[in-house]
Amino acid sequence: MVASAWEWLRRRRPLVDAFFALPVLLAALPSLLGGSAQINNGRYVLLTAVLAAPLVLRRTFPRTMFGVVALISFVQCVLGVIPVPANIAVLMCLYTVTAGFTFRWGLAAALTAEAGAGMATFRYPSGADDRKFTFVMLTVLVAGVYILGMHMRTRRAYLRSVEERAERLERERDNEVKVAMAAERARIARELHDVVAHNVSVIVVQADGASYAIDTDVGRARQALDTISSTGRLALAEMRRLLGVLRENDDAGVFAPQPGVAQLDDLVEQVRASGLAVTYEVDGTPADMSEGRQLTVYRIVQEALTNTLKHGGPRVTVSVRLRYAKDALEIRVDDDGRGAAAPDDGRGHGLAGMRERVAVYGGAVRAAPRVGGGFEVVARIPVHEEVAA
């Protein structure tokens, strides 16, 4: 409750500054009510009001308000109007400028206030000793307020540096945790590869042995099949265990079937619904591909369309074409957008992700601006798995 009230006040600087200006008005009441012969009530009230009014915007426009108060005090001194308690507004604005701006601005404000102190000392009649005392006291006041403002400025800068350092350390800690998690997942992925490779090798050897022995030694063939069955179950169990660790804390975290080539129609319709003009063509006879290959095809088209949406510009059109050859699938996504002229924030990793996905299956990706404008993504993925004996 207290924190929320404090935040509410911090967002309303004029209201807080008006509260701090009230003591200036209250300090003027005794002289006004005392009825001194040297005080003209109308002039006194007007001068107090014009000196106190800028304090309401003291922190909103610090330099402007200091200039206004200093100018009013200068005119007051030139006209010979006696000082009033509201002249303390000069010191209040001096503190604000010194605490909130650079050293040069603070020094300029302090010299201006000191010049006003010198003018006031010699403008109003008094004895030589009184003038010396008045000048020294005013100088001490100006110097004290200036030093206080400098101290607050240094302290605020220190606090900001401490907060920035704490935020930086927190970000670095989070990054270190992410790097450690990524390294651990990479290690687990290597373990998964070793487990799968070993068990699949055992399965292949046992299957070859069973095929040779099935006509001459049924018992040995049956034993080999039992070994294949137990090894396969062990491999599946290890894969589930290690993949469960890899999926842990994953934002995607869902075990729904991954999209494939059959879901490209839905993807195209979804992009069309967002306002992008898309044409989709398929040439050739679709080949049977593994789920991993189909997921790679889907992600390439998805990333290419996403980049067109982000960087293509207004009224851009895009074409998606899949061409099935005898041994490979060619994916081509062309648009007539801004191409290389599109702004890039340097934070995207979509093209690198495409190349990594395609490289897994021995393919290649080319992504570059088109001649005459626009951008194109061309990927070639082998449709059959080549396994070395």
C-alpha positions as CSV (number, residue, x, y, z in Angstrom):
1,M,0.0,0.0,0.0
2,V,2.8,2.4,1.0
3,A,4.8,1.4,-2.1
4,S,1.9,2.0,-4.4
5,A,1.2,5.4,-2.9
6,W,4.9,6.4,-3.3
7,E,4.8,5.3,-6.9
8,W,1.7,7.4,-7.4
9,L,3.4,10.4,-6.0
10,R,6.5,9.9,-8.0
11,R,4.5,10.1,-11.2
12,R,3.0,13.5,-10.1
13,R,6.0,15.8,-9.6
14,P,4.0,19.1,-9.8
15,L,1.8,18.0,-6.9
16,V,4.8,17.1,-4.8
17,D,6.6,20.3,-5.7
18,A,3.5,22.3,-4.8
19,F,3.6,20.6,-1.4
20,F,7.2,21.7,-0.9
21,A,6.3,25.2,-2.0
22,L,3.8,25.7,0.8
23,P,6.5,26.5,3.5
24,V,7.6,29.4,1.3
25,L,4.1,30.8,1.4
26,L,3.7,30.1,5.1
27,A,7.0,31.9,5.8
28,A,5.5,35.0,4.2
29,L,2.5,35.2,6.5
30,P,4.1,36.7,9.6
31,S,5.5,39.7,7.8
32,L,2.2,40.2,5.9
33,L,0.1,39.9,9.1
34,G,2.6,42.0,11.2
35,G,1.7,45.1,9.2
36,S,5.2,46.5,8.9
37,A,5.3,50.0,7.6
38,Q,8.0,49.0,5.1
39,I,5.7,46.4,3.5
40,N,3.2,47.2,0.7
41,N,0.7,44.4,1.1
42,G,-0.3,44.3,-2.5
43,R,3.2,44.3,-3.8
44,Y,4.3,41.8,-1.1
45,V,1.6,39.3,-2.0
46,L,2.3,39.7,-5.7
47,L,6.0,39.2,-5.4
48,T,5.6,36.2,-3.1
49,A,3.1,34.6,-5.5
50,V,5.3,35.1,-8.6
51,L,8.3,33.7,-6.7
52,A,6.5,30.7,-5.3
53,A,4.5,29.8,-8.4
54,P,7.5,28.5,-10.4
55,L,8.3,26.1,-7.6
56,V,5.3,24.0,-8.7
57,L,7.3,23.1,-11.9
58,R,10.7,23.1,-10.2
59,R,11.5,19.5,-11.1
60,T,9.5,19.3,-14.3
61,F,11.4,22.2,-16.0
62,P,14.4,22.9,-13.6
63,R,16.5,25.2,-15.7
64,T,13.6,27.2,-17.0
65,M,12.2,27.7,-13.5
66,F,15.6,28.7,-12.2
67,G,15.9,31.3,-14.9
68,V,12.3,32.6,-14.2
69,V,13.0,32.9,-10.4
70,A,16.4,34.5,-11.0
71,L,15.0,37.0,-13.5
72,I,12.2,38.0,-11.0
73,S,14.7,38.5,-8.2
74,F,16.9,40.6,-10.5
75,V,14.0,42.9,-11.4
76,Q,13.1,43.1,-7.7
77,C,16.7,44.1,-6.9
78,V,16.8,46.7,-9.7
79,L,13.5,48.3,-8.6
80,G,14.7,48.3,-4.9
81,V,11.9,46.1,-3.6
82,I,13.0,44.7,-0.2
83,P,13.7,41.0,-0.1
84,V,10.9,38.7,1.0
85,P,11.0,35.1,2.4
86,A,9.9,33.8,-1.0
87,N,13.3,34.8,-2.4
88,I,14.5,31.4,-1.0
89,A,13.0,30.0,-4.2
90,V,16.3,30.9,-5.9
91,L,18.2,28.5,-3.6
92,M,15.6,25.8,-4.1
93,C,15.9,26.0,-7.9
94,L,19.7,26.2,-7.6
95,Y,19.7,22.9,-5.7
96,T,17.4,21.2,-8.3
97,V,19.6,22.3,-11.2
98,T,22.8,21.3,-9.5
99,A,21.4,17.9,-8.4
100,G,19.8,17.0,-11.8
101,F,22.2,18.3,-14.4
102,T,25.8,18.3,-15.4
103,F,28.6,20.1,-13.5
104,R,28.6,23.0,-15.9
105,W,24.9,23.7,-15.5
106,G,25.2,23.5,-11.7
107,L,28.2,25.9,-11.7
108,A,26.4,28.3,-14.0
109,A,23.4,28.4,-11.7
110,A,25.6,28.8,-8.6
111,L,27.5,31.8,-10.2
112,T,24.1,33.3,-11.1
113,A,22.9,33.0,-7.5
114,E,26.2,34.4,-6.2
115,A,25.9,37.4,-8.5
116,G,22.4,38.0,-7.1
117,A,23.8,37.8,-3.6
118,G,26.4,40.5,-4.5
119,M,23.7,42.7,-6.1
120,A,21.5,42.4,-3.0
121,T,24.3,43.2,-0.7
122,F,25.1,46.5,-2.3
123,R,21.6,47.4,-3.5
124,Y,20.0,47.8,-0.1
125,P,21.4,50.4,2.3
126,S,23.2,49.3,5.4
127,G,26.5,49.8,7.1
128,A,29.9,48.6,5.8
129,D,30.1,45.8,8.5
130,D,26.5,44.8,7.9
131,R,27.2,44.5,4.1
132,K,30.2,42.3,4.7
133,F,28.3,40.1,7.1
134,T,25.3,39.9,4.6
135,F,27.6,39.1,1.7
136,V,29.4,36.3,3.6
137,M,26.1,34.8,4.9
138,L,24.6,34.8,1.4
139,T,27.7,33.3,-0.1
140,V,27.7,30.6,2.5
141,L,24.1,29.8,1.7
142,V,24.7,29.6,-2.0
143,A,27.9,27.5,-1.6
144,G,26.1,25.2,0.9
145,V,23.1,24.6,-1.4
146,Y,25.5,24.1,-4.4
147,I,27.6,21.5,-2.4
148,L,24.4,19.7,-1.3
149,G,23.2,19.6,-4.9
150,M,26.5,18.2,-6.0
151,H,26.5,15.6,-3.3
152,M,23.0,14.5,-4.3
153,R,23.9,14.3,-8.0
154,T,27.0,12.1,-7.2
155,R,24.9,9.9,-4.9
156,R,22.2,9.4,-7.5
157,A,24.8,8.6,-10.2
158,Y,26.3,6.0,-7.8
159,L,22.9,4.5,-7.1
160,R,22.2,4.3,-10.8
161,S,25.5,2.6,-11.4
162,V,24.8,0.1,-8.6
163,E,21.4,-0.7,-10.0
164,E,22.8,-1.1,-13.5
165,R,25.6,-3.4,-12.2
166,A,23.1,-5.5,-10.3
167,E,20.9,-5.8,-13.4
168,R,23.9,-6.7,-15.5
169,L,25.1,-9.3,-13.0
170,E,21.6,-10.8,-13.0
171,R,21.5,-11.0,-16.8
172,E,25.0,-12.6,-16.8
173,R,23.9,-15.1,-14.2
174,D,20.9,-16.0,-16.3
175,N,23.0,-16.3,-19.4
176,E,25.5,-18.5,-17.6
177,V,22.6,-20.8,-16.5
178,K,21.3,-20.9,-20.0
179,V,24.8,-21.7,-21.4
180,A,25.2,-24.5,-18.8
181,M,21.8,-25.9,-19.6
182,A,22.6,-25.8,-23.3
183,A,26.0,-27.6,-22.7
184,E,24.3,-30.2,-20.6
185,R,21.7,-30.8,-23.2
186,A,24.4,-31.1,-25.9
187,R,26.1,-33.7,-23.7
188,I,22.8,-35.6,-23.3
189,A,22.2,-35.4,-27.0
190,R,25.7,-37.0,-27.6
191,E,24.8,-39.7,-25.1
192,L,21.6,-40.3,-26.9
193,H,23.5,-40.6,-30.2
194,D,25.9,-43.2,-28.7
195,V,23.0,-45.2,-27.1
196,V,21.0,-45.2,-30.3
197,A,24.0,-46.0,-32.5
198,H,25.1,-48.8,-30.3
199,N,21.7,-50.4,-30.0
200,V,20.9,-50.1,-33.6
201,S,24.2,-51.6,-34.5
202,V,23.4,-54.6,-32.3
203,I,19.9,-54.9,-33.9
204,V,21.4,-54.8,-37.4
205,V,24.0,-57.5,-36.5
206,Q,21.4,-59.7,-34.9
207,A,19.0,-59.3,-37.8
208,D,21.7,-60.3,-40.2
209,G,22.5,-63.4,-38.1
210,A,18.8,-64.3,-37.9
211,S,18.4,-64.0,-41.6
212,Y,21.3,-66.4,-42.2
213,A,20.3,-68.9,-39.5
214,I,16.5,-68.9,-40.1
215,D,16.8,-71.8,-42.5
216,T,19.5,-73.9,-40.8
217,D,19.1,-73.1,-37.1
218,V,15.6,-72.0,-36.0
219,G,16.6,-71.8,-32.4
220,R,19.5,-69.5,-33.0
221,A,17.3,-67.3,-35.2
222,R,14.7,-67.1,-32.5
223,Q,17.4,-66.2,-30.0
224,A,18.6,-63.4,-32.3
225,L,15.0,-62.1,-32.7
226,D,14.7,-62.1,-28.9
227,T,17.9,-60.1,-28.6
228,I,16.6,-57.7,-31.2
229,S,13.4,-57.3,-29.3
230,S,15.1,-56.7,-25.9
231,T,17.7,-54.4,-27.4
232,G,15.0,-52.3,-29.2
233,R,13.0,-52.0,-25.9
234,L,16.2,-50.9,-24.1
235,A,16.9,-48.3,-26.8
236,L,13.4,-47.0,-26.7
237,A,13.6,-46.7,-22.9
238,E,16.9,-44.9,-23.0
239,M,15.6,-42.5,-25.7
240,R,12.5,-41.7,-23.7
241,R,14.6,-41.1,-20.6
242,L,17.1,-38.8,-22.3
243,L,14.5,-37.0,-24.5
244,G,12.5,-36.4,-21.3
245,V,15.5,-34.5,-19.9
246,L,15.9,-32.6,-23.2
247,R,12.3,-31.6,-23.2
248,E,12.4,-30.5,-19.5
249,N,11.8,-26.8,-19.0
250,D,11.2,-26.5,-22.8
251,D,8.7,-23.7,-23.6
252,A,7.2,-25.7,-26.4
253,G,6.8,-28.6,-23.9
254,V,4.0,-30.3,-25.8
255,F,4.0,-33.9,-27.1
256,A,1.6,-33.3,-30.0
257,P,2.6,-34.6,-33.4
258,Q,5.0,-32.3,-35.2
259,P,3.7,-30.7,-38.5
260,G,4.7,-32.0,-41.9
261,V,4.2,-31.5,-45.6
262,A,0.5,-32.2,-45.2
263,Q,0.1,-29.2,-42.9
264,L,1.5,-26.7,-45.4
265,D,-2.0,-26.0,-46.7
266,D,-3.1,-24.9,-43.2
267,L,0.1,-22.8,-42.8
268,V,-0.5,-21.0,-46.1
269,E,-4.2,-20.3,-45.2
270,Q,-3.1,-19.0,-41.8
271,V,-0.6,-16.6,-43.5
272,R,-3.2,-15.5,-46.0
273,A,-5.6,-14.7,-43.1
274,S,-2.9,-12.3,-41.8
275,G,-3.1,-10.3,-45.0
276,L,-0.2,-11.6,-47.1
277,A,-1.0,-12.7,-50.7
278,V,0.4,-16.3,-51.0
279,T,0.3,-18.7,-53.9
280,Y,1.1,-22.4,-53.2
281,E,2.1,-24.9,-55.9
282,V,3.3,-28.5,-55.8
283,D,5.1,-30.1,-58.9
284,G,5.8,-33.7,-59.2
285,T,4.6,-36.7,-57.2
286,P,5.1,-36.3,-53.5
287,A,7.6,-38.8,-52.2
288,D,7.4,-40.7,-48.9
289,M,9.6,-38.9,-46.5
290,S,10.5,-39.4,-42.8
291,E,8.8,-37.2,-40.2
292,G,12.0,-35.4,-39.6
293,R,12.4,-34.4,-43.2
294,Q,8.7,-33.3,-43.4
295,L,9.2,-31.2,-40.3
296,T,12.3,-29.6,-41.9
297,V,10.3,-28.7,-45.0
298,Y,7.5,-27.2,-42.9
299,R,9.9,-25.1,-40.8
300,I,11.7,-23.8,-43.9
301,V,8.4,-22.6,-45.5
302,Q,7.2,-21.2,-42.1
303,E,10.4,-19.3,-41.5
304,A,10.5,-17.9,-45.1
305,L,6.9,-16.7,-44.9
306,T,7.5,-15.2,-41.4
307,N,10.5,-13.2,-42.8
308,T,8.3,-11.9,-45.6
309,L,5.7,-10.8,-43.1
310,K,8.3,-9.0,-41.0
311,H,10.5,-7.5,-43.7
312,G,8.6,-7.6,-47.0
313,G,6.8,-4.3,-46.6
314,P,3.2,-3.4,-47.6
315,R,1.3,-5.1,-50.5
316,V,3.9,-7.8,-50.9
317,T,3.1,-11.1,-52.7
318,V,4.9,-14.4,-52.1
319,S,4.9,-17.7,-53.9
320,V,5.6,-21.1,-52.3
321,R,6.6,-23.9,-54.7
322,L,7.5,-27.5,-53.9
323,R,9.1,-29.5,-56.8
324,Y,9.6,-33.2,-56.3
325,A,12.5,-34.7,-58.3
326,K,13.6,-38.3,-58.4
327,D,16.0,-38.0,-55.5
328,A,15.4,-34.6,-53.9
329,L,12.7,-32.1,-53.0
330,E,13.3,-28.4,-54.0
331,I,11.6,-25.7,-51.9
332,R,11.4,-22.2,-53.4
333,V,9.8,-19.2,-51.6
334,D,9.9,-16.0,-53.6
335,D,8.5,-12.5,-52.7
336,D,8.5,-9.1,-54.4
337,G,9.2,-7.2,-51.2
338,R,12.0,-4.9,-50.1
339,G,14.7,-7.6,-50.2
340,A,18.1,-6.4,-49.1
341,A,16.6,-2.9,-48.3
342,A,14.6,-4.3,-45.4
343,P,15.8,-3.2,-42.0
344,D,17.5,-5.9,-39.9
345,D,17.8,-5.8,-36.1
346,G,20.5,-8.5,-36.1
347,R,18.6,-10.6,-33.6
348,G,17.1,-13.2,-35.9
349,H,18.5,-16.6,-36.4
350,G,16.0,-18.0,-38.8
351,L,18.3,-18.4,-41.8
352,A,21.0,-20.1,-39.7
353,G,18.3,-22.4,-38.4
354,M,17.2,-23.3,-41.9
355,R,20.8,-24.2,-42.9
356,E,21.3,-26.3,-39.8
357,R,18.1,-28.2,-40.3
358,V,18.8,-28.9,-44.0
359,A,22.4,-29.8,-43.3
360,V,21.2,-32.7,-41.1
361,Y,19.8,-34.4,-44.2
362,G,22.7,-33.5,-46.5
363,G,20.8,-30.7,-48.3
364,A,21.6,-27.0,-48.9
365,V,19.9,-23.6,-48.6
366,R,20.3,-20.4,-50.5
367,A,18.7,-17.2,-49.2
368,A,19.4,-13.9,-51.0
369,P,17.8,-10.9,-52.6
370,R,16.4,-11.5,-56.1
371,V,17.5,-9.6,-59.2
372,G,15.0,-6.8,-59.8
373,G,13.8,-6.8,-56.2
374,G,12.4,-9.1,-53.6
375,F,13.9,-12.0,-51.7
376,E,14.1,-15.7,-52.4
377,V,14.8,-18.8,-50.3
378,V,15.7,-22.0,-52.2
379,A,16.3,-25.3,-50.4
380,R,17.1,-28.7,-51.7
381,I,16.6,-31.8,-49.4
382,P,17.3,-35.4,-50.4
383,V,14.1,-37.5,-50.0
384,H,15.8,-40.8,-49.3
385,E,18.1,-41.8,-46.5
386,E,21.5,-43.0,-47.6
387,V,23.0,-45.4,-45.1
388,A,26.5,-46.7,-45.4
389,A,27.0,-50.4,-44.6
